[in-house]
């Protein structure tokens, strides 16, 4: 309301100024005066056409009997005297001409300058308003251009978030607990001569909870919390970023002890002097000022800096040395135990059906980050609301998982029967080959409904957490990736572009096996992977560290691996061709198969027609149940206050909220084996949902 009143005042002032200008120019109408020559004026006097006149020096103003006003100028005083004696005085005696002694009014100079002054004042006023509201680099005021944009969250605003609200990051919370303890009891550390880390760098993939755990750290310690993004330091004017860094630390000193959180610090902390993309004076000056503030001659006691990034490899070494960011806390993808705890946290305010078990959901979402899980449950809640349901069911969560991984289903897309058949055999080939591989994870879902850019896909989910990929598992992955292409060739005697993504992924895996992991017996355990500069484009910066002869051997070995996998997939599908036809027929009938239905078809316990009939019966039961629940929901919403409705919904999930941490540990005891952490390179091609995409 205050902002609306302020804007209305500005518009009212503009309207008044426009009216004033219009009145000034139109309130005193100007008369039209025609300038003529002296001889023409003499002629008009001779013809007695002049009614009134006035002579000022050599300027003669006159009004004709017709009402027209004229003006003329004499060249000399003698002409004026001749005019007086010959025409003016005689006609005045006869009463034909009247002489006006009033001189023409001269407008004062300050009145003439008034429009210009008003316009200048109006321009100054509008410039001040625009600069004051535009916030061009100064948080709303032009004189604060070099001030910090950091947002200060006070103690009251942070009490709502603490370590109890962070799930799946137990070890990370232990690392940050020292910071909390130091901010609460600094004397204990000073007496021992211990120096708490000045800076802690939170490293992890997007969505793993870096920002959230930093906010929880400040909330746990109960101290002020300054949050700012790295990009908010950098401006187009050199020196502004450094000024903002100084201002930020000045504010932090006044609020010490406190925490400063810099999100995406790689925007300002990139390596200096890196050539392309590195020569930016403003960013380098900002980084230099940040380095000085963190570990310079000045003392910033009681200020802890938390920073987050998912690209620690591009940060300047001076920023990571001891004394600045002394400690790096890696926040990785949660394991099955962490995912279950995260599911319990994010489902507290959501009414789940009793059949929904967080333990089962954790098994079905390997590789999901906390942000993915929160988004998944939100999508499931939207699906439940779409059918007017009162609880979130397991099938809606399953659909949400598939939607997050592969995109929404495009059931309305018009697909010809020929392409449906091709897609069905393609996906059936993937599933049958994967089922025959002894070390491959079980098939979770098969569908020929287009999602995203894929015409269909086969989802394979791991049954347990894995931290390593073996040569056997990667070789089998190549085999079942080629199963779709082989199935097309065997059953339809033709191939399509749908396998382009499969071939690209198989080639990528084979190349990594040969050049990166040393899995080739012929090439040997040597790393031949190409190196890339982090500041340059991939195509421009990639350089090979091997000869052309070795490149030829690598290409030949990759080709041999893929060819052997193709032959193996072909052998499996020739042997299981009846099963291939059965699965493809079922896909054409019901379009989507889950893992249990696929196993029934694969083992011959049910035919495609029997399965289709069973699915139709179940869908009819679910449809009637949904209609009944929707009617009950509408009746409830029409008779119960919305706040009461929220209380009713919350009761359905009460038992889940009351689950203690001890019970959670007991449920998962022995299910998740602890494995040593390895480098990021060794986590490729495993611990993720394997989704085969075919672009039509």
C-alpha positions in Angstrom: 0.0 0.0 0.0 2.9 2.4 0.8 4.5 1.7 -2.6 1.1 2.3 -4.4 0.6 5.6 -2.6 4.2 6.7 -3.5 3.6 5.9 -7.2 0.3 7.7 -7.2 2.0 10.8 -5.8 4.5 10.7 -8.6 1.8 10.4 -11.3 -0.2 13.2 -9.7 2.9 15.5 -9.7 3.4 14.7 -13.4 -0.2 15.5 -14.2 0.0 18.9 -12.4 3.2 19.9 -14.2 1.6 19.1 -17.6 -1.5 21.2 -16.7 0.8 24.1 -15.6 2.7 24.1 -18.8 -0.5 24.0 -20.9 -1.9 26.9 -18.9 1.3 29.0 -19.3 1.4 28.6 -23.1 -2.4 28.9 -23.7 -3.5 31.2 -20.9 -2.2 34.4 -22.7 -3.1 34.1 -26.4 -0.6 35.7 -28.7 -1.8 38.2 -31.4 -0.7 37.8 -35.0 1.3 40.9 -36.2 2.2 41.2 -39.9 5.5 42.9 -40.8 5.4 45.2 -44.0 7.8 47.6 -45.7 8.0 51.3 -44.9 6.7 52.2 -48.4 3.7 49.9 -48.0 2.9 51.5 -44.6 3.1 55.0 -46.3 0.6 53.8 -48.9 -1.8 52.6 -46.2 -1.6 56.1 -44.5 -2.3 57.8 -47.9 -5.4 55.6 -48.4 -6.5 56.3 -44.8 -6.6 52.7 -43.8 -4.8 53.2 -40.5 -6.9 53.4 -37.3 -4.3 53.6 -34.5 -0.6 53.7 -34.4 2.4 54.0 -32.1 5.9 55.2 -32.9 8.8 54.1 -30.7 12.2 55.3 -32.1 12.1 53.9 -35.6 9.6 51.1 -34.9 6.0 51.8 -35.9 3.1 49.6 -34.7 -0.3 50.2 -36.2 -3.8 48.8 -36.2 -5.7 49.0 -39.5 -9.4 49.7 -39.7 -9.9 46.1 -40.8 -8.5 45.0 -37.4 -5.2 43.7 -38.8 -2.1 44.6 -36.8 1.1 45.5 -38.7 4.6 46.6 -37.9 7.3 48.4 -39.9 10.7 49.9 -39.4 12.0 53.3 -40.6 15.6 53.6 -41.9 16.2 57.0 -40.3 14.8 59.6 -38.0 14.1 61.9 -41.0 11.7 59.4 -42.5 9.8 59.3 -39.1 9.7 63.2 -39.1 8.4 63.3 -42.7 5.7 60.7 -41.8 4.6 62.8 -38.8 4.4 66.1 -40.7 2.9 64.8 -43.9 0.4 62.1 -42.8 0.1 61.4 -39.1 -0.5 64.9 -37.6 -3.0 66.1 -40.3 -5.0 62.9 -40.0 -5.0 63.2 -36.2 -6.5 66.7 -36.4 -9.2 65.4 -38.7 -9.8 62.5 -36.3 -9.0 59.8 -38.8 -6.0 58.4 -36.8 -5.5 58.0 -33.1 -2.1 57.9 -31.6 -1.4 55.5 -28.7 1.2 56.7 -26.2 1.4 53.3 -24.5 4.6 51.5 -25.4 4.4 47.7 -26.2 4.7 45.5 -23.1 8.0 43.8 -22.8 7.9 40.4 -21.0 10.4 40.3 -18.1 13.4 38.0 -18.7 12.6 35.7 -15.8 9.1 35.1 -17.1 10.6 34.2 -20.5 13.0 31.8 -18.8 10.2 30.2 -16.7 9.4 27.3 -19.2 13.0 26.4 -19.5 13.5 26.4 -15.8 10.4 24.2 -15.3 11.7 21.7 -17.9 15.1 21.5 -16.3 13.6 20.9 -12.8 11.3 18.3 -14.2 14.2 16.4 -15.9 16.2 16.5 -12.6 13.2 15.3 -10.7 12.6 12.4 -13.0 16.3 11.4 -13.1 16.3 11.3 -9.3 13.2 9.2 -9.2 14.5 6.7 -11.8 17.9 6.4 -10.2 16.3 6.0 -6.7 13.9 3.3 -7.8 15.9 1.5 -10.5 18.4 0.1 -8.0 21.2 0.3 -10.6 23.9 -1.5 -8.6 23.1 0.2 -5.3 20.2 -1.7 -3.7 17.8 1.1 -4.6 19.8 4.3 -4.2 22.4 5.8 -6.5 24.7 6.8 -3.7 24.9 3.2 -2.6 26.3 1.9 -5.8 29.3 0.4 -4.1 27.4 -1.0 -1.1 27.1 -4.7 -0.5 23.9 -6.5 -1.6 24.1 -9.1 1.1 20.9 -10.0 2.8 21.0 -10.1 6.5 18.9 -12.8 8.2 18.5 -12.1 11.9 18.4 -14.7 14.7 14.7 -14.8 14.8 14.4 -15.7 11.1 16.9 -18.5 11.4 15.6 -20.4 14.4 13.1 -22.2 12.1 16.0 -24.0 10.4 18.6 -26.1 12.2 20.4 -29.4 11.9 17.3 -31.3 12.8 15.7 -30.1 9.6 18.7 -31.5 7.5 18.5 -35.2 6.7 21.0 -37.5 5.0 24.1 -35.4 5.8 25.2 -36.7 9.2 29.0 -36.5 8.5 28.7 -33.1 7.0 26.8 -31.8 10.1 29.6 -33.2 12.3 32.1 -31.1 10.3 30.0 -28.0 10.7 29.2 -28.7 14.4 32.7 -27.3 15.3 31.7 -24.0 13.7 28.5 -23.9 15.7 30.4 -24.8 19.0 33.0 -22.1 18.3 30.4 -19.4 17.8 28.7 -20.4 21.0 31.8 -21.0 23.1 34.8 -19.3 21.6 36.7 -19.2 24.9 37.1 -23.0 25.0 39.0 -22.9 21.7 41.1 -19.9 22.5 42.4 -21.4 25.8 43.6 -24.5 23.8 45.2 -22.3 21.2 43.0 -23.7 18.5 42.1 -21.6 15.5 38.7 -22.3 14.0 38.7 -22.4 10.2 38.1 -19.0 8.7 36.4 -20.4 5.6 34.6 -23.6 4.8 34.0 -24.5 1.2 30.9 -26.7 0.5 31.5 -28.7 -2.6 28.8 -30.8 -4.2 26.5 -31.4 -7.2 23.6 -29.1 -7.7 20.6 -29.9 -5.4 22.6 -31.7 -2.7 21.7 -29.1 0.0 24.8 -26.8 0.2 22.7 -23.7 0.8 20.3 -25.3 3.1 22.9 -26.8 5.4 24.7 -23.4 5.6 21.5 -21.8 6.7 21.0 -24.6 9.3 24.5 -23.9 10.6 23.6 -20.3 11.3 20.3 -21.2 12.8 21.9 -23.8 15.0 24.5 -21.3 16.2 21.9 -18.5 16.6 24.0 -15.8 15.0 23.3 -13.3 12.2 23.6 -14.8 8.7 24.7 -12.8 5.6 23.8 -14.4 2.3 25.0 -13.2 -1.1 25.7 -14.7 -4.5 29.1 -14.4 -6.1 27.7 -12.7 -9.2 26.3 -9.9 -7.1 29.9 -8.6 -6.5 30.7 -8.1 -10.1 29.6 -5.0 -12.1 30.5 -3.5 -15.4 32.5 -0.8 -13.6 36.0 -1.8 -12.3 36.4 -1.4 -8.6 32.7 -1.8 -7.6 33.0 -5.4 -6.7 36.0 -4.7 -4.4 34.1 -1.9 -2.8 31.2 -4.3 -2.1 33.5 -6.9 -0.5 34.9 -4.2 1.8 31.4 -3.0 2.7 30.2 -6.6 3.4 33.0 -7.3 5.8 32.4 -3.9 7.5 28.8 -4.9 8.1 29.9 -8.4 9.3 32.3 -6.9 11.8 29.4 -4.8 13.4 27.3 -8.0 13.7 30.2 -10.4 14.8 30.0 -13.2 15.6 28.2 -14.0 12.4 28.3 -16.2 9.3 28.8 -15.0 5.7 27.5 -17.3 3.0 28.7 -16.8 -0.6 26.7 -18.9 -3.0 28.3 -19.9 -6.4 31.7 -18.4 -5.4 33.2 -19.6 -8.7 31.5 -16.6 -10.3 34.1 -14.4 -8.6 36.8 -16.8 -7.5 38.0 -18.2 -10.8 41.7 -18.7 -11.5 43.5 -15.5 -12.5 45.5 -15.3 -15.6 43.9 -18.2 -17.3 43.9 -16.8 -20.8 40.6 -17.0 -22.6 37.8 -16.1 -20.2 40.2 -15.3 -17.4 41.3 -11.7 -18.1 38.5 -9.8 -16.4 39.9 -6.8 -14.4 36.7 -6.3 -12.4 36.5 -10.0 -11.3 40.2 -10.2 -10.5 40.1 -7.0 -8.4 37.0 -8.4 -6.5 38.9 -11.7 -5.9 42.0 -9.9 -4.7 39.9 -7.9 -2.2 38.2 -11.0 -1.0 41.6 -12.7 -0.5 42.9 -9.7 1.5 39.7 -9.5 3.7 39.9 -13.3 4.5 43.6 -13.4 5.4 45.2 -9.9 5.3 46.7 -7.6 7.9 43.2 -6.8 9.2 41.6 -9.0 11.9 38.1 -10.3 11.2 37.5 -12.1 14.5 34.2 -14.0 14.9 33.4 -14.0 11.1 33.0 -17.5 9.6 32.7 -17.6 5.8 30.8 -20.5 4.1 30.9 -20.7 0.4 29.3 -23.1 -2.0 30.3 -24.3 -5.5 30.0 -27.3 -7.8 33.2 -26.4 -9.7 36.1 -26.5 -7.2 38.5 -27.3 -10.1 38.3 -23.7 -11.5 38.8 -21.8 -8.2 42.0 -19.9 -7.7 44.6 -21.7 -5.6 45.1 -18.7 -3.4 41.5 -18.9 -2.4 41.8 -22.6 -1.2 45.0 -22.3 0.8 45.0 -22.7 4.6 44.1 -19.4 6.3 41.3 -18.7 3.8 39.2 -21.7 3.0 40.9 -24.1 5.4 38.4 -26.9 5.0 36.4 -28.4 2.2 33.2 -30.3 3.0 32.1 -32.5 0.2 28.3 -32.9 0.1 27.6 -35.9 -2.2 24.6 -37.8 -3.4 22.8 -39.4 -0.5 22.8 -43.2 -0.1 19.8 -45.3 0.6 19.8 -44.5 4.3 20.1 -40.8 3.6 17.3 -40.9 0.9 14.9 -42.6 3.3 15.5 -39.9 5.9 15.1 -37.2 3.3 11.8 -38.8 2.2 10.6 -38.7 5.8 11.5 -35.0 6.2 9.9 -33.9 2.9 6.7 -36.0 3.4 5.9 -34.6 6.9 3.3 -32.2 5.5 2.0 -34.6 2.9 -0.7 -37.2 3.5 0.7 -40.5 2.2 -1.3 -43.6 1.6 -0.4 -46.4 4.1 1.0 -48.5 1.1 3.7 -45.8 0.6 6.9 -46.8 2.4 9.9 -44.4 2.4 12.2 -47.4 2.7 10.9 -48.7 -0.6 11.0 -45.3 -2.3 14.7 -44.9 -1.2 15.4 -48.1 -3.1 13.7 -46.9 -6.2 15.5 -43.6 -6.4 19.2 -44.2 -6.6 21.2 -41.1 -7.6 18.5 -38.7 -6.5 19.5 -35.5 -4.7 17.5 -33.9 -1.9 16.2 -31.4 -4.4 15.1 -34.2 -6.7 13.3 -36.0 -3.9 11.5 -32.8 -2.8 10.5 -32.2 -6.5 9.3 -35.8 -6.8 7.0 -35.6 -3.8 5.6 -32.3 -5.0 4.9 -33.8 -8.5 3.1 -36.8 -6.8 1.0 -34.4 -4.7 0.0 -32.5 -7.9 -1.0 -35.8 -9.5 -3.1 -36.7 -6.4 -4.8 -33.2 -6.5 -5.5 -33.7 -10.2 -7.7 -36.7 -9.4 -9.2 -34.9 -6.4 -7.6 -37.5 -4.1 -7.1 -37.1 -0.3 -3.9 -39.1 -0.1 -0.9 -39.6 -2.2 -0.8 -43.2 -3.6 2.2 -45.3 -4.6 1.3 -45.4 -8.3 1.3 -41.5 -8.3 4.8 -41.5 -6.7 5.9 -44.1 -9.3 4.6 -41.8 -12.1 6.4 -38.9 -10.5 9.7 -40.8 -10.4 9.3 -41.6 -14.1 8.3 -38.0 -14.9 11.4 -36.6 -13.1 13.7 -39.0 -14.9 12.2 -39.0 -18.4 9.7 -36.2 -18.6 5.9 -36.2 -18.8 4.0 -38.8 -20.8 2.7 -37.6 -24.2 -0.3 -39.9 -24.4 -2.1 -37.6 -27.0 0.8 -37.8 -29.5 -0.4 -39.4 -32.7 1.9 -42.4 -33.6 1.4 -44.7 -36.6 0.9 -48.4 -35.9 4.1 -49.2 -37.8 6.1 -47.0 -35.4 4.4 -48.3 -32.3 5.3 -51.8 -33.4 8.9 -50.8 -34.0 9.1 -49.1 -30.6 7.6 -52.1 -28.9 10.1 -54.6 -30.3 13.0 -52.1 -29.7 12.1 -51.8 -26.0 11.4 -55.5 -25.7 14.8 -56.2 -27.0 16.4 -54.0 -24.4 14.5 -55.7 -21.6 15.0 -59.3 -22.7 18.8 -58.8 -23.2 19.1 -57.0 -19.9 17.2 -59.8 -18.1 19.6 -62.4 -19.5 22.7 -60.5 -18.3 23.8 -62.1 -15.0 25.3 -58.9 -13.5 22.8 -56.4 -14.8 20.2 -54.8 -12.5 16.6 -55.9 -12.9 14.1 -54.3 -15.3 11.9 -51.8 -13.4 9.7 -50.5 -16.2 9.2 -50.7 -19.9 7.0 -48.3 -21.9 6.3 -47.3 -25.5 4.6 -44.0 -24.4 6.7 -41.1 -25.6 8.3 -39.0 -22.8 10.5 -36.0 -23.4 12.5 -36.6 -26.6 12.2 -40.4 -26.2 9.7 -42.5 -28.1 9.9 -45.1 -25.4 12.3 -46.4 -22.8 13.4 -49.3 -20.6 14.2 -48.3 -17.0 16.7 -50.5 -15.1 17.2 -49.7 -11.4 19.9 -51.1 -9.1 18.9 -53.2 -6.1 21.8 -52.0 -3.9 24.2 -49.1 -3.6 27.3 -49.3 -5.8 30.4 -47.2 -5.7 32.5 -49.0 -8.3 31.9 -50.1 -11.9 33.5 -53.3 -13.0 34.6 -54.4 -16.5 31.9 -57.0 -16.6 29.1 -54.7 -15.6 30.1 -52.1 -18.2 30.5 -54.7 -20.9 27.0 -56.0 -20.1 25.6 -52.5 -20.2 26.9 -52.2 -23.8 25.2 -55.5 -24.7 21.8 -54.5 -23.5 22.1 -51.0 -25.0 22.5 -52.7 -28.4 19.5 -55.0 -27.7 17.1 -52.6 -29.2 18.9 -52.3 -32.6 19.3 -56.1 -32.8 15.6 -56.7 -32.0 14.6 -54.3 -34.9 16.8 -56.2 -37.3 15.6 -59.7 -36.3 11.9 -59.1 -36.2 11.3 -56.3 -38.7 14.2 -56.9 -41.0 15.0 -53.2 -40.9 16.6 -50.7 -38.6 15.7 -47.2 -37.5 17.2 -44.0 -36.1 15.6 -44.8 -32.7 18.9 -46.5 -31.6 21.1 -43.4 -32.2 21.2 -42.6 -28.5 21.9 -46.2 -27.6 24.8 -46.3 -30.0 26.2 -43.0 -28.7 26.1 -44.2 -25.1 27.6 -47.6 -25.9 30.4 -45.9 -27.8 31.0 -43.6 -24.9 31.2 -46.4 -22.4 33.5 -48.4 -24.6 35.8 -45.4 -25.1 36.0 -44.9 -21.4 36.8 -48.5 -20.8 39.7 -48.3 -23.2 41.1 -44.9 -22.7 40.2 -44.0 -19.1 39.9 -47.2 -17.0 42.4 -49.4 -18.8 40.0 -52.3 -19.2 41.4 -53.3 -22.7 43.8 -56.2 -22.7 45.3 -55.1 -26.0 45.8 -51.4 -25.1 46.8 -52.1 -21.5 46.2 -50.2 -18.2 47.2 -46.8 -19.6 45.2 -43.6 -19.4 44.7 -42.1 -22.9 41.7 -39.9 -22.2 41.8 -36.4 -23.7 42.5 -33.4 -21.4 40.3 -30.3 -21.5 40.9 -26.8 -20.4 38.3 -25.6 -18.0 38.0 -22.1 -19.4 37.8 -23.1 -23.1 35.2 -24.9 -25.2 35.5 -28.6 -25.4 36.1 -28.7 -29.2 38.6 -25.9 -29.0 40.6 -27.0 -26.0 40.6 -30.8 -26.1 44.1 -32.1 -26.8 45.2 -35.7 -27.4 48.1 -37.0 -25.3 48.8 -40.0 -27.7 50.1 -40.6 -31.2 48.1 -41.1 -34.4 49.1 -44.8 -34.4 47.8 -45.3 -30.9 44.6 -43.4 -31.8 44.1 -46.0 -34.6 44.5 -48.9 -32.2 42.1 -47.3 -29.7 39.4 -46.9 -32.4 39.9 -50.5 -33.5 39.6 -51.7 -29.9 36.4 -49.7 -29.4 34.9 -51.1 -32.6 35.8 -54.7 -31.6 34.1 -54.2 -28.2 30.9 -52.9 -29.7 30.9 -55.6 -32.4 31.3 -58.4 -29.8 28.5 -56.9 -27.7 26.3 -56.8 -30.8 26.9 -60.4 -31.6 26.2 -61.4 -28.0 22.9 -59.5 -28.0 22.0 -61.1 -31.3 22.7 -64.6 -29.9 20.5 -63.9 -26.8 17.5 -62.6 -28.8 17.6 -65.5 -31.4 17.5 -67.9 -28.4 14.6 -65.9 -26.7 12.7 -64.8 -29.8 9.4 -66.2 -28.5 9.8 -64.2 -25.3 10.6 -61.1 -27.4 7.4 -61.5 -29.3 5.4 -62.0 -26.1 6.8 -58.9 -24.4 6.3 -56.8 -27.6 2.7 -57.9 -28.0 2.0 -57.0 -24.3 3.5 -53.5 -24.9 1.3 -53.0 -27.9 -1.7 -54.0 -25.8 -1.1 -52.1 -22.5 1.8 -49.8 -23.5 3.5 -49.9 -20.1 4.9 -52.9 -18.1 6.3 -52.8 -14.6 9.0 -55.2 -13.4 6.6 -57.7 -11.9 4.5 -57.9 -15.1 7.7 -58.3 -17.2 8.8 -61.2 -15.0 5.5 -63.0 -15.5 5.8 -62.7 -19.3 9.5 -63.6 -19.3 9.0 -66.8 -17.2 5.9 -67.8 -19.2 3.6 -67.6 -16.2 1.2 -65.4 -18.2 0.5 -64.7 -21.8 0.2 -61.2 -23.3 -3.6 -61.5 -23.7 -4.0 -62.7 -20.1 -1.9 -59.9 -18.8 -3.9 -57.3 -20.8 -7.2 -58.6 -19.4 -5.8 -58.5 -15.9 -4.6 -54.9 -16.3 -8.0 -53.8 -17.7 -9.8 -55.3 -14.6 -7.4 -53.5 -12.2 -7.7 -50.2 -14.1 -11.5 -50.4 -13.8 -11.3 -51.0 -10.1 -8.9 -48.1 -9.7 -11.1 -45.8 -11.8 -14.2 -46.6 -9.6 -12.1 -46.0 -6.5 -10.9 -42.7 -7.8 -14.4 -41.5 -8.7 -15.6 -42.5 -5.2 -12.7 -40.7 -3.5 -13.2 -37.6 -5.7 -16.9 -37.4 -4.8 -16.0 -37.7 -1.1 -13.4 -35.0 -1.4 -15.8 -32.6 -3.1 -18.4 -33.3 -0.4 -15.8 -32.7 2.3 -14.5 -29.4 0.8 -18.1 -28.1 0.5 -19.0 -28.8 4.1 -15.7 -28.5 6.1 -13.7 -25.3 6.7 -10.3 -25.4 4.8 -8.3 -25.2 8.0 -10.1 -28.2 9.5 -9.5 -30.0 6.2 -5.8 -29.5 6.6 -5.9 -31.0 10.1 -7.8 -34.0 8.8 -5.2 -34.5 6.1 -2.3 -34.2 8.5 -3.6 -37.1 10.6 -2.9 -39.6 7.8 0.8 -39.0 8.0 1.0 -38.6 11.8 2.5 -42.1 12.2 5.3 -41.4 9.7 6.2 -38.1 11.5 6.6 -39.9 14.8 9.2 -42.3 13.5 12.3 -41.8 15.5 15.9 -41.7 14.3 16.7 -44.9 16.3 13.9 -46.8 14.5 15.3 -45.5 11.2 18.7 -46.8 12.0 17.4 -50.2 13.0 15.4 -50.5 9.8 18.4 -49.8 7.6 21.0 -51.7 9.7 22.9 -54.1 7.5 21.2 -52.8 4.3 23.7 -50.2 3.2 27.3 -51.2 3.2 29.9 -48.6 3.8 32.3 -48.1 0.9 35.3 -45.9 0.7 34.9 -42.7 -1.3 36.7 -42.6 -4.6 37.3 -39.8 -7.1 34.4 -38.6 -9.2 35.8 -40.3 -12.3 35.2 -43.7 -10.8 31.5 -43.0 -10.2 30.7 -42.8 -13.9 28.2 -45.2 -15.4 26.9 -46.6 -12.1 24.6 -45.7 -9.1 22.2 -44.1 -11.6 18.9 -45.0 -13.1 19.6 -46.6 -16.5 17.0 -45.1 -18.9 17.2 -46.0 -22.6 16.0 -43.1 -24.7 15.1 -43.4 -28.4 14.6 -40.1 -30.3 12.0 -40.4 -33.0 
